[in-house]
Structure formats: structure tokens, C-alpha cells
Amino acid sequence: MAEQAAIPLIVLTRHQDNVEALNSTLRNAGLAAHCSWIRELNDLGDALAQINPHLLVAFVGPDASDTAKVMSVATQFGNGTPVIIARDQVDEDIMAAAMQQGARDVVTLRNPVRLQAVVSREVEAHRQARSLNNTLHSAREYRAQLKSFMAGSADAIAYVQEGILVDANPAWIELYGHAAADMMIGMPLMDIFDPSAHTAIKGALVACMQGKWSDHSLRASALLNDGSSVPLDIELTIAEFDGDPAVRLCVPSQKKDAGNLDEQLTDALEHDAATGTLQRKFFVQWLKESLAHPIKAGVRHLVSIQPDRLDALADDVGPLSFEEFIGQFAGIINEVRQPNDLVGRFGDGNFMLLMERGTTRDIETWARQLIQKVATQVLRVGDKQISCTCTVGIGMIDPRQPDAAASINDAIAARLNGHEAGGNRVHLIDHLEEDTRQQAADEIWVKRIKAALMENRFRLMQQPVASLLGGERGMYDVLVRMIDEQGQEVLPGEFIAAAERNDLMKNIDRWIIGAAMSVCGSRKIDRLFVRLSKDSMRDKSLLQWLANQLKATRIDPSHIVFQISEQNATEYLADTAELAAGLRKAGFQFAIEHFGTGRDPQRLLAHLPLNFVKIDGTLMQGLAVDQGQQQKVRDFVDQARGRSISTIAERVEDANTMAVLWQLGIEFIQGYFVNEPEQVVMG
């Protein structure tokens, strides 16, 4: 547990000895205090407004008017700050008079035990009052939520032609805070949305007009009339307006049918009113339920996020505005997370996310982008403008034995380690420690892999590659699963590393290639993408083996696209060029996957005879709102198009990213947004 932050106090006195004596007395009682010394009463008002203390201790003389003057300033500027009067002499009459004027008590340095007790009492009372204010604020928010559920509202609908808003219903006008429709009709659509969403909106409009947008919800931040912004989930459909094609935008209302009112009330009670995230109890329930179902591919980790120097931020904005600040901070997280990410509030400013991505690197990339976004935001809380940084901790989830409690602890511990290292960073804890267990584990895995090869206990999986240009091309990425002795599916992440370390990848690759050729011979498929390991890529006997397989199966080799990673292609460029030339001569096609994150991707485009490049999935993380990243992907697309190379985006996981890729000119996409892997039925 982190040490409790020092209590901010203001001490009004002309003598420094009083400040030191008070500080020493409190420290001896175990109360950590940060005493701000104010010499003159004229400076007290500014100090109260700037420091926002938990307590004011004012040393006054025997004249009763001194206490009255202090209380007048405290009442005007203190915002409810409790006041303790300190004097040389104290009796019942003096206490009664001071408390009638508004002081909480009167103390003397000559009785340190009572001084300690009074300060402890008032500090605790102040904390409880702040907690009560937060609770009352949340209660008001809950009442507003429930009232909204009961009352309901109409869907907000607008029509767009060639990027111009041509019609909008009253609910849309009201949503944006305008008094009449003519204040919005004729405006460019982009003028009423945050610039970070423009590329996604343009792509979605194009896709919708081409009839390629269905059942997808686009997330974008609307710019309201009062200068604020609000995230919207927008449904797009192709329509007509005045006889011409248009796109219909709809923001569904919160109106609920009476039949499912109980469900909506339950949903309102499960979620935190200020942030819209799950409350801790319900997050844990959903987390356990999610972990009870094994992930089919990729990784699943817990992520803990919290603003840096949270206590100082809380004191800066004050107790009444703290929830507003946290709500805006949560809004930043909601802007960049994916809809299927489970998110909950784990304390005043701590948020926990269950994230499923292709690789751990994808999650780390997302975390760094969030940190960068938070650091560049200025939050307006009341009359203050607040900027902050945040730290992200990542706890690994073992896919074989997921442990919710252990992973939560790891995520929080990782975040705390990041805070201790200075904050504004990503920190990861991995207790799997593969290096320390590698040798013993490999011995077991080698036996299991060899047995699976001999007993034909591997299964081919396919993941569709969808075209953004129209038409079903019948393209699939080939994946593999191993079936264990009990008939359970084993993911590649569990056995591939051991196979690579023990020279078994060539055997697995050849099983996959043989199975892929069988599929091409028995089914109508345009392209099958088959990845080759580093060992197969450098295997000089591979081309002859492939020639023999072609003679035996008599398939059209152009249906198979062999792919290798950008890292392997860069490290072994000569071997890659030789392999690519041999494959092209034999009639196969060739691709580079995970493209765009290496040290010189353009060099690969110039030196290799490529048919496809698969742009790395990490570049898809946050692409919808990162204009710099969008430009990077656009450059890759333009360079590939100039060489007649087709482009595929990897690990596309949400509609906003797909919309941006449409606008950037990507030809194909793959990932969980398109379809998750499914087993190939042979024959």
C-alpha cells in the first residue's frame, strides 16, 4: 500500500515557531501534515483559494475581534474549510465564543494531546464530508439516468449528401444544442465532428454509398453548440433525399420498452454514473465469466490505468469537481478503447480493462497511444483547466490457467511500479517466466508435437480476408491448431515457440502446406495465405519438395500465397529474394506479413517480387484517431500501389478502423471484425 498523502494545512501566524511546534505535534501523533505558513490575514483569502486545504489553524491574540476577522475571511474564501483557533489561554467561555463565530474548536500548544485529538477529528470529518459529497453527486447522476430510461427520447436522425447536412430531425438539432434546424442545415458534416474522426467518417460514408456498410456502429465525438464534445455511436444506412442518394445517420435514442425496463434499470445500477464504466463488483463478475471461456486466438490481458499524482489532482480540482474530472478522464479511455473491451472503475481514479488483441505488443502499443493522448488533452473542470499524465500497468493472463485475482494484482502492481518510476509510462508484469522453465517445458512439448505429427492431430483453421473493393474473392489466411491427447484444441502460442527452438517448424510447415493444397484441390478457393517459418524459408530443399507436391496434387499453384514476416525477410533478405523468385517461377504467389514496423520496409518493396503486403496489426491500434499513423499507412498503400502490390490490413477489430482503411485505400482486411478463425472441413 502506498503511504497516505500528507494532509494540506494552512497555518496563520506571525511566528515560525508556532508552525514548527504544530507540525512536530502532529507528526508525533502519526499525522503527516503539509503546513503552508501564512503570515498576514490579508494573504489568507488567496491562500485558501489556491491551496484548497483540509484544515485552517489560526493563531490569534486575546482580542475577540481577531477571531471574528479570521472567520470572516474563511467564510468568504474557504469553501467550507474547517477552522481551528489557537491561543495561549483557553477556557469554556473562549471556546463557546469562537464556536459561535464559526470555528470548529479552540486549542493551545500547551496541551498537545488535545491538539492532536482535535486535528485528527476535524481531518476525518473533512474526509467524510468529501466522501458524502461524492456519494450525493453520484446519487443525483443515478437519478438522472433512471429518469432518462423512464422518459426516453426520439432517435436523432440526419441526412447527408456529398458531405453536406441536408436534413435533420428535432432530436438531432436538440442533441447538438441548436434552437432551429436552419442553424445546421447546409453545414459540412465534418464541421460538427472532432477532426480526429474525420477520416473514419469519410471512409464510412464512402462504404455506405457503395452498399458495403451494414450493421456497423461508427464511434465519433460530436462538437456541440456550446463548445463541448460528446462521443456518439452512429448507425449509417444508404437512403434517398429529394430523389437523390444520401446517407442516413442515426443516433439511437435511450427510449426503452416497458418489457425490458428491469434489464435497463439493472444496467444503470451496474454502471458507475460519472464514468459509464462497470462498478468494481460487476466488473469482477463479468471478468470471471469471460475468463471461463477460453480465447480462440491472440492474447487476453488486464490493463490498469490511473492518472499520475491523483491525490494532488483531487486537491487541485476540489471534492465537488473531482467526479467531473474523472468522468472526462474516463471519456478519453472510452474514445480509444474498442467496444468489446470490458472496462470497470476500481477506485477513485483507477480503471481496469480486459483487452483481447492479436499480440501483447498490440496492447502495449494501445497503452502508449493512450498515454500520449492523455498528455495532450486539456480538461475543463469548473473554471479550471487541468492537464495530467497517466500510467498503464499490464497483467498477463495465462491462457491455460486464467486467474482473475492474480491478473488483477499483477496489473495494479505493474501500474504502481510505473508510478514509482516517475509515471507517464507503460509497465508490464509477466509471471509466466518462460525462460526459466523453457528447458523442462520443451522436453514435454517436443514429445507432444512429434506424437501429434505422427498421429495426424493437427487441424487447419481459416480466417477470411475480406475485400473493401467489392466482390467475394474467397481469400483465407491459414492457421493451425494442435489437438492434444484428450481431444482439446491447443493454440499456436502454446507450442510454436517450443517447435521453433527444437527444429520442428519445418515438419509443421509441411503438414500445413500439404493440408492447404488438399483444400485447394477439393474446394473453390481464390487464395490461401500460408505462412512459412524462418526454418522453412531458409530450407534449400523446400522448392523441390513443393514441385513434387504440385505433381501429386495437380492444383493451380496461383491459389496459394506463401507469406513470411517482415522481420525474417529483413534479417535474411538474400534468402528471401531467392525463395520469392523460386516460388514465382513455380507459379505460387508471395507476401510479406506484419509489414511496416521494421527498420526499412520500403527496401523490401523495392527488392522482392511481392503480390501482397499485410500491414502490421499494431498499426491498426488507435488508427481511427491517430492522423500521423493514418498518414504512415497511406504512404505504404501508395508505395505498394505504385508497384502493383495489393495491400491487406491485419487484425482489424472495429468499425471505425475499417472506415479509416476504406478512406486510405486499403484493398483487403482481416481480423476478428471480419470473422474469427474457423476450422476447415476437408473434402
C-alpha positions in Angstrom: 0.0 0.0 0.0 1.3 3.4 -0.9 1.9 5.8 2.0 -1.0 8.1 2.7 -0.5 11.6 1.2 0.3 14.5 3.6 -2.7 16.5 4.8 -2.6 20.0 3.4 -3.0 22.6 6.2 -2.8 26.4 6.3 -1.3 27.9 9.5 -2.0 31.6 10.0 0.6 33.0 12.4 3.3 35.6 12.5 5.8 33.3 14.4 7.5 30.4 12.6 8.0 28.7 16.0 4.2 28.1 16.0 4.3 26.3 12.6 7.2 24.1 13.7 5.6 23.2 17.0 2.3 22.3 15.3 4.0 20.2 12.7 6.0 18.4 15.3 3.0 17.7 17.5 1.0 16.3 14.6 3.9 14.2 13.4 4.3 12.7 16.8 0.7 11.6 16.6 1.2 9.9 13.3 -0.4 12.6 11.2 1.6 13.6 8.1 0.8 17.2 7.5 2.0 19.7 4.9 1.8 23.1 6.6 1.6 26.2 4.4 2.6 29.2 6.6 0.7 32.5 6.1 1.9 35.5 8.0 -0.7 38.1 7.3 -4.5 38.0 7.4 -4.6 39.9 4.1 -2.9 36.9 2.3 -5.3 34.3 3.8 -8.1 34.6 1.1 -5.7 33.9 -1.8 -4.1 31.0 0.1 -7.5 29.4 0.8 -8.5 29.6 -2.9 -5.2 28.3 -4.2 -4.2 25.6 -1.7 -7.7 24.1 -1.0 -6.6 22.9 2.5 -8.2 20.3 4.7 -7.9 22.5 7.7 -7.0 26.1 8.8 -5.3 26.6 12.1 -5.2 30.3 13.0 -3.2 31.7 15.9 -4.9 34.7 17.4 -4.4 37.1 20.3 -6.7 37.6 23.3 -8.9 40.2 21.5 -12.2 38.5 20.4 -12.2 40.6 17.2 -9.1 38.7 15.9 -11.2 35.5 15.8 -14.0 37.4 14.0 -11.7 38.7 11.3 -10.3 35.2 10.6 -13.7 33.7 10.4 -14.9 36.4 8.0 -12.1 35.6 5.6 -12.6 31.9 6.0 -16.3 32.1 5.3 -15.8 34.2 2.2 -12.9 32.2 0.6 -12.7 28.9 2.5 -15.4 26.9 0.7 -16.3 25.0 3.9 -12.7 24.6 5.2 -12.9 23.8 8.9 -11.1 26.4 11.2 -9.4 25.8 14.5 -8.4 28.8 16.6 -5.1 28.5 18.5 -4.5 30.7 21.6 -2.1 30.9 24.6 -5.0 30.5 27.1 -8.2 28.6 26.6 -11.4 28.2 28.8 -15.0 27.3 28.3 -16.1 30.8 27.6 -13.4 31.4 24.9 -14.4 28.1 23.2 -18.1 28.9 23.2 -17.5 32.4 21.7 -15.2 31.1 19.0 -17.5 28.3 18.0 -20.4 30.7 17.9 -18.4 32.7 15.3 -17.9 29.5 13.2 -14.7 28.0 14.4 -14.7 24.2 14.9 -12.7 24.4 18.2 -10.1 26.3 20.2 -6.8 24.7 21.1 -3.5 25.6 22.7 0.0 24.3 22.1 0.4 23.7 25.8 -2.0 20.7 25.6 -0.6 18.6 22.7 -2.8 15.6 23.4 -6.0 17.6 23.0 -4.5 19.4 20.0 -3.7 16.1 18.3 -7.2 14.8 19.0 -9.0 17.9 17.7 -6.9 18.0 14.5 -7.5 14.2 13.9 -11.2 14.6 14.4 -11.6 17.6 12.0 -9.4 16.0 9.3 -11.5 12.8 9.5 -14.7 14.8 9.4 -13.5 16.7 6.4 -12.7 13.4 4.6 -16.1 12.1 5.4 -17.8 15.2 4.1 -15.9 15.0 0.9 -16.9 11.3 0.5 -20.5 12.2 1.3 -20.5 14.9 -1.4 -19.2 12.4 -3.9 -21.9 10.0 -2.9 -24.6 12.6 -3.2 -23.3 13.6 -6.6 -23.4 10.0 -7.8 -26.9 9.6 -6.4 -28.0 12.6 -8.5 -26.4 11.2 -11.6 -28.2 7.8 -11.0 -31.5 9.6 -10.6 -30.9 11.4 -13.9 -30.0 8.1 -15.6 -33.1 6.4 -14.3 -35.3 9.4 -15.3 -33.8 9.2 -18.8 -34.6 5.5 -19.0 -38.2 6.1 -17.9 -38.9 9.2 -20.1 -37.0 8.1 -23.2 -36.4 10.3 -26.3 -36.6 10.0 -30.1 -33.7 8.8 -32.3 -31.6 11.7 -33.6 -31.6 11.4 -37.4 -29.8 13.4 -40.2 -29.3 13.1 -43.9 -26.0 13.8 -45.7 -25.4 14.3 -49.4 -21.9 14.8 -50.8 -20.6 15.6 -47.3 -23.3 18.3 -46.6 -26.0 18.0 -43.9 -29.3 18.4 -45.9 -31.9 17.5 -43.3 -32.1 16.7 -39.6 -35.0 15.9 -37.2 -35.7 17.9 -34.0 -33.9 15.3 -31.8 -30.7 15.8 -33.9 -30.9 19.6 -33.6 -31.6 19.2 -29.8 -28.6 16.8 -29.5 -26.3 19.5 -30.9 -27.8 22.2 -28.7 -29.3 24.4 -31.5 -32.6 26.2 -31.4 -33.7 25.5 -35.0 -32.9 23.3 -37.9 -31.8 26.1 -40.2 -28.8 26.7 -37.9 -27.4 23.3 -39.1 -28.8 22.5 -42.5 -26.3 23.2 -45.2 -23.3 22.8 -42.9 -20.4 20.4 -43.9 -20.8 17.3 -41.9 -17.1 17.4 -40.8 -17.7 20.8 -39.1 -19.8 19.1 -36.4 -17.4 16.3 -35.5 -14.0 16.3 -33.9 -11.1 16.3 -36.5 -9.7 13.1 -35.2 -12.8 11.3 -36.5 -12.9 12.9 -40.0 -11.0 10.1 -41.8 -13.2 7.4 -40.3 -16.4 9.3 -41.1 -15.3 9.9 -44.7 -14.5 6.2 -45.1 -17.8 5.1 -43.6 -19.8 7.5 -45.9 -18.0 6.1 -49.0 -18.5 2.5 -47.8 -22.2 3.1 -47.1 -22.8 4.7 -50.6 -21.2 1.6 -52.1 -23.5 -0.6 -50.2 -20.6 -2.1 -48.1 -21.6 -0.8 -44.7 -24.1 -2.9 -42.7 -24.8 -3.5 -39.1 -21.7 -1.4 -38.0 -21.8 1.3 -35.4 -19.3 4.2 -36.0 -18.0 6.0 -33.0 -17.2 9.7 -33.3 -17.1 12.7 -31.0 -19.6 15.4 -31.9 -18.8 19.1 -31.4 -21.8 20.6 -29.7 -23.0 24.2 -30.0 -21.7 25.1 -26.5 -18.1 24.1 -27.4 -18.2 20.8 -25.6 -17.9 17.4 -27.2 -19.7 14.1 -26.7 -19.0 10.6 -28.1 -21.7 9.2 -30.3 -22.3 5.7 -31.7 -23.8 6.4 -35.1 -25.7 3.9 -37.4 -25.2 4.6 -41.2 -27.6 3.4 -43.9 -28.0 4.3 -47.6 -31.1 6.3 -48.3 -32.7 8.8 -50.6 -33.4 12.5 -50.1 -35.3 14.5 -52.7 -34.9 11.7 -55.1 -31.1 11.6 -54.8 -28.8 9.1 -53.0 -28.0 10.1 -49.4 -26.6 8.6 -46.2 -28.9 8.5 -43.2 -27.1 9.0 -39.9 -29.0 7.8 -36.8 -28.0 8.1 -33.1 -30.4 5.7 -31.4 -32.4 7.1 -28.5 -32.3 5.8 -25.0 -36.0 5.1 -25.1 -36.7 1.7 -23.5 -39.7 -0.6 -23.9 -41.6 -1.4 -20.8 -40.9 -5.1 -21.3 -37.2 -4.8 -20.7 -37.3 -2.0 -18.2 -35.9 -4.2 -15.5 -32.9 -5.0 -17.7 -32.2 -1.4 -18.3 -32.5 -0.5 -14.6 -30.1 -3.3 -13.7 -27.7 -2.0 -16.4 -27.9 1.5 -14.8 -27.2 0.2 -11.3 -24.2 -1.9 -12.6 -22.5 1.1 -14.1 -20.8 4.0 -12.4 -22.8 7.2 -13.0 -19.8 9.5 -13.5 -17.9 7.4 -16.0 -20.3 4.9 -17.5 -17.9 2.1 -16.7 -18.8 -1.0 -14.7 -18.6 -0.7 -10.9 -15.9 -2.9 -9.4 -18.2 -5.7 -8.1 -19.9 -6.1 -11.5 -16.6 -5.8 -13.4 -15.2 -8.7 -11.5 -18.4 -10.8 -12.2 -18.1 -10.2 -15.9 -14.4 -10.8 -15.8 -14.8 -14.2 -14.3 -17.5 -15.1 -16.8 -15.2 -14.0 -19.7 -12.3 -16.0 -18.4 -14.4 -19.1 -18.1 -14.5 -19.2 -21.9 -11.1 -19.9 -23.5 -9.8 -17.4 -26.0 -9.7 -18.8 -29.5 -6.7 -16.8 -30.7 -4.4 -14.0 -29.7 -3.9 -12.9 -26.1 -6.0 -11.6 -23.3 -4.6 -9.3 -20.6 -5.8 -7.0 -17.8 -4.8 -3.3 -18.0 -4.9 -0.9 -15.0 -5.0 2.9 -15.8 -4.8 5.8 -13.4 -3.8 9.5 -13.7 -0.4 10.3 -12.1 -0.4 12.3 -8.9 -4.1 11.6 -8.3 -4.2 13.0 -4.7 -2.7 16.3 -5.8 -5.2 16.4 -8.7 -8.1 15.7 -6.3 -6.9 18.6 -4.1 -6.5 20.9 -7.1 -10.0 20.5 -8.5 -11.7 20.1 -5.1 -14.1 17.4 -3.9 -17.1 18.8 -5.7 -15.4 18.7 -9.1 -13.3 15.6 -8.7 -16.0 13.3 -10.2 -16.3 15.6 -13.2 -12.6 15.3 -13.8 -12.7 11.5 -13.5 -15.6 11.4 -15.9 -13.6 13.3 -18.5 -10.6 11.1 -18.0 -12.8 8.0 -18.5 -14.1 9.7 -21.7 -10.6 9.7 -23.1 -10.3 6.0 -22.4 -13.7 5.3 -24.0 -12.6 7.2 -27.1 -9.7 4.9 -27.8 -10.9 1.6 -26.4 -12.7 -1.0 -28.6 -16.4 -1.6 -27.9 -15.8 -5.2 -26.8 -13.2 -4.2 -24.2 -14.6 -4.8 -20.7 -13.9 -1.7 -18.6 -14.6 -1.0 -14.9 -13.8 1.5 -12.2 -11.6 0.2 -9.5 -11.3 3.2 -7.2 -11.4 7.0 -7.3 -9.3 7.2 -10.5 -8.3 3.6 -11.3 -9.8 1.9 -14.3 -9.4 -1.8 -15.2 -9.8 -3.1 -18.8 -9.9 -6.7 -20.0 -8.4 -6.5 -23.5 -8.2 -9.1 -26.2 -5.8 -8.4 -29.0 -3.6 -10.3 -31.5 -0.4 -9.9 -29.5 0.9 -8.4 -26.3 2.7 -5.9 -28.4 -0.7 -4.7 -29.7 -1.8 -4.0 -26.1 1.4 -2.2 -25.3 1.0 -0.1 -28.5 -2.5 0.8 -27.5 -1.3 1.8 -24.0 1.4 4.1 -25.3 -1.1 5.8 -27.6 -3.5 6.3 -24.7 -0.7 7.8 -22.6 0.2 10.2 -25.5 -3.4 11.2 -25.9 -4.0 11.9 -22.2 -0.8 14.0 -22.1 -2.0 16.3 -24.9 -5.5 16.9 -23.5 -6.6 19.9 -21.5 -9.7 19.1 -19.4 -12.0 21.9 -18.3 -13.3 21.2 -14.8 -15.4 24.1 -13.5 -13.4 27.2 -14.0 -10.1 25.4 -14.1 -8.1 23.9 -17.0 -6.4 20.7 -16.0 -3.7 18.7 -17.8 -2.3 15.4 -16.5 -0.4 12.3 -17.4 -1.3 8.7 -16.7 0.4 5.3 -16.1 -0.7 2.0 -17.5 0.0 -1.4 -15.9 -0.5 -4.7 -17.8 -1.1 -8.0 -16.1 -0.7 -11.1 -18.2 -3.4 -13.8 -18.2 -2.2 -17.3 -18.6 -4.5 -18.9 -21.3 -4.0 -22.3 -19.8 -4.9 -21.4 -16.2 -6.5 -17.9 -16.1 -6.6 -16.5 -12.6 -8.7 -13.3 -12.3 -7.4 -12.3 -8.9 -3.7 -12.9 -9.8 -4.0 -11.0 -13.0 -5.8 -8.0 -11.3 -3.0 -7.9 -8.7 -0.4 -8.0 -11.5 -2.0 -5.2 -13.4 -2.3 -3.0 -10.3 1.3 -3.8 -9.2 2.6 -3.0 -12.7 0.8 0.3 -12.6 2.2 1.1 -9.1 5.7 0.2 -10.4 5.2 2.6 -13.2 4.1 5.4 -10.8 7.2 4.8 -8.7 9.4 5.0 -11.8 8.0 8.5 -12.4 4.7 7.8 -14.2 3.7 8.6 -17.7 4.7 5.1 -18.9 3.6 1.5 -19.6 4.7 -1.2 -17.3 4.1 -5.0 -17.7 4.4 -7.9 -15.3 4.7 -11.4 -16.7 4.8 -14.2 -14.2 5.0 -16.9 -16.9 8.8 -16.7 -16.9 9.2 -18.9 -20.0 13.0 -18.5 -19.9 13.3 -20.1 -16.5 11.0 -23.0 -17.4 11.9 -23.3 -21.0 14.2 -26.4 -20.9 11.8 -28.5 -18.9 8.8 -27.4 -20.8 10.5 -28.0 -24.2 11.2 -31.6 -23.3 7.5 -32.2 -22.8 6.4 -30.2 -25.9 8.8 -31.9 -28.2 7.2 -35.3 -27.4 3.7 -33.9 -27.7 4.4 -32.3 -31.1 6.1 -35.3 -32.6 3.2 -37.5 -31.4 0.7 -35.1 -32.9 2.5 -35.2 -36.2 2.7 -38.9 -36.3 -1.0 -39.3 -35.3 -2.2 -36.5 -37.6 -3.6 -34.5 -34.7 -3.2 -31.1 -36.3 -6.2 -29.1 -37.7 -6.2 -26.4 -40.3 -8.1 -23.2 -39.5 -9.1 -20.4 -41.8 -9.7 -16.7 -41.3 -11.5 -14.9 -44.1 -9.7 -12.0 -45.9 -12.4 -9.5 -46.8 -12.3 -7.2 -49.8 -13.0 -3.5 -49.4 -13.3 -3.1 -53.2 -16.4 -5.2 -53.7 -17.0 -8.8 -54.6 -16.3 -12.0 -52.6 -12.8 -13.2 -53.5 -12.7 -16.4 -51.5 -9.5 -15.5 -49.7 -8.4 -17.0 -46.4 -5.5 -16.9 -44.0 -4.4 -20.3 -42.9 -3.8 -21.0 -39.2 -3.1 -24.2 -37.4 -4.2 -25.9 -34.2 -2.8 -28.9 -32.4 -5.2 -31.4 -30.8 -4.0 -32.9 -27.6 -4.4 -36.5 -26.3 -7.7 -35.6 -24.7 -9.1 -34.0 -27.9 -8.7 -30.4 -26.7 -7.6 -27.7 -29.0 -4.1 -26.2 -28.4 -3.3 -22.7 -29.6 -0.1 -22.0 -31.6 1.0 -19.6 -28.9 1.5 -22.6 -26.6 3.6 -24.9 -28.8 5.1 -22.9 -31.7 7.9 -21.4 -29.7 9.0 -24.8 -28.5 8.8 -26.1 -32.0 11.0 -23.2 -33.3 13.6 -23.9 -30.6 13.7 -27.6 -31.4 13.8 -27.7 -35.2 10.3 -28.9 -35.6 8.8 -26.0 -37.6 9.8 -27.4 -41.0 7.7 -30.5 -40.2 4.7 -28.5 -39.0 5.0 -26.2 -42.1 5.0 -29.1 -44.5 1.9 -30.6 -42.8 0.2 -27.2 -43.2 1.2 -26.8 -46.8 0.0 -30.4 -47.7 -3.3 -29.7 -46.0 -3.7 -26.3 -47.8 -3.0 -28.0 -51.1 -5.7 -30.6 -50.3 -8.2 -27.8 -49.6 -7.4 -26.1 -52.9 -7.9 -29.3 -54.7 -11.3 -30.0 -53.2 -12.9 -26.6 -52.8 -13.3 -23.4 -54.9 -10.9 -21.0 -53.2 -9.3 -18.0 -54.8 -6.3 -17.6 -52.4 -5.0 -19.4 -49.4 -2.3 -17.5 -47.4 0.2 -20.0 -45.9 2.9 -18.7 -43.6 6.4 -20.1 -43.6 8.7 -20.1 -40.6 12.3 -18.9 -40.7 13.5 -22.5 -40.9 11.3 -23.3 -43.9 12.3 -20.0 -45.5 16.0 -20.9 -45.4 15.4 -24.6 -46.3 17.0 -25.1 -49.7 15.0 -28.3 -50.3 11.7 -26.6 -49.9 11.3 -25.6 -53.6 11.9 -29.2 -54.8 9.5 -30.6 -52.2 6.9 -28.1 -53.4 7.4 -29.2 -57.0 6.8 -32.8 -56.1 3.7 -31.8 -54.2 2.3 -30.0 -57.2 2.8 -33.1 -59.4 1.0 -35.2 -56.8 -2.0 -32.8 -56.3 -2.2 -31.2 -59.7 -3.5 -28.0 -58.2 -3.2 -24.5 -59.6 -0.2 -23.0 -57.6 -1.5 -19.5 -58.0 -4.2 -20.2 -55.4 -1.5 -20.4 -52.7 0.2 -17.3 -51.4 3.2 -18.0 -49.2 3.9 -15.4 -46.6 6.8 -14.6 -44.3 7.2 -12.0 -41.6 8.9 -8.6 -42.3 11.4 -9.3 -39.5 12.6 -12.6 -41.1 12.6 -11.0 -44.6 14.7 -8.1 -43.4 17.2 -10.3 -41.5 17.6 -12.8 -44.3 17.0 -10.7 -47.4 19.1 -12.7 -49.8 17.4 -16.0 -48.7 14.0 -14.3 -49.0 14.7 -13.0 -52.5 15.9 -16.4 -53.7 12.8 -18.1 -52.2 10.4 -15.5 -53.7 11.9 -15.9 -57.2 11.7 -19.7 -56.9 8.1 -19.5 -55.8 7.1 -17.2 -58.6 8.8 -19.4 -61.1 6.8 -22.4 -59.8 3.5 -20.4 -60.1 2.9 -19.5 -56.4 2.4 -16.0 -55.1 4.3 -14.3 -52.3 3.5 -11.9 -49.5 5.1 -10.2 -46.5 3.1 -10.1 -43.3 3.5 -7.8 -40.2 4.7 -5.1 -42.7 5.5 -1.6 -41.7 7.2 -1.7 -38.3 10.7 -2.7 -39.3 13.7 -0.5 -39.8 13.4 -0.3 -43.7 10.1 -1.6 -45.1 10.5 0.3 -48.3 13.6 -1.7 -49.1 11.5 -4.9 -49.1 9.1 -3.4 -51.6 12.0 -2.5 -53.9 13.9 -5.8 -53.7 11.2 -8.5 -53.5 8.7 -9.7 -56.2 5.6 -9.3 -54.0 1.9 -9.9 -54.7 0.7 -8.8 -51.3 1.8 -6.9 -48.2 0.0 -7.3 -45.0 0.3 -4.2 -42.9 1.0 -5.0 -39.3 -1.8 -5.2 -36.8 -0.1 -2.8 -34.3 -0.6 0.0 -36.8 -4.3 -0.7 -36.6 -4.3 0.1 -32.8 -5.7 3.6 -32.5 -5.6 4.2 -36.2 -9.1 5.7 -36.2 -8.0 8.7 -34.2 -4.2 9.0 -34.9 -3.7 11.1 -38.0 0.1 10.6 -38.0 -0.4 6.8 -38.1 -3.1 7.2 -40.8 -0.5 9.1 -43.0 2.0 6.3 -42.4 -0.4 3.6 -43.6 -1.4 5.8 -46.5 2.2 6.1 -47.6 2.6 2.3 -47.5 -0.6 1.9 -49.6 0.6 4.4 -52.2 4.1 2.8 -52.4 2.6 -0.7 -52.8 0.0 0.5 -55.4 2.9 2.0 -57.4 4.4 -1.4 -57.7 1.1 -3.2 -58.3 1.2 -4.9 -54.9 -2.1 -5.5 -53.1 -2.5 -4.4 -49.5 -4.1 -6.2 -46.6 -4.7 -4.7 -43.1 -4.1 -7.2 -40.3 -6.1 -7.5 -37.0 -8.9 -5.1 -37.9 -11.1 -5.2 -34.8 -13.7 -2.4 -35.0 -15.9 -0.5 -37.5 -14.0 2.8 -37.1 -10.7 1.3 -38.1 -12.4 -0.3 -41.2 -13.9 3.0 -42.2 -10.5 4.7 -42.0 -8.9 1.9 -44.0 -11.5 2.4 -46.7 -10.6 6.0 -46.9 -6.8 5.2 -47.0 -7.2 2.9 -50.0 -6.5 -0.5 -48.3 -7.8 -3.3 -50.6 -8.4 -6.1 -48.1 -8.8 -6.6 -44.3 -8.6 -9.5 -41.9 -9.2 -9.9 -38.2 -11.9 -10.5 -35.6 -14.1 -7.7 -37.1 -14.3 -9.7 -40.3 -14.5 -13.1 -38.7 -12.7 -15.2 -36.2 -10.9 -18.3 -37.3 -13.0 -21.4 -38.1 -12.0 -25.0 -38.7 -11.6 -26.1 -42.3 -13.8 -29.0 -43.2 -11.8 -31.2 -45.5 -13.3 -32.9 -48.5 
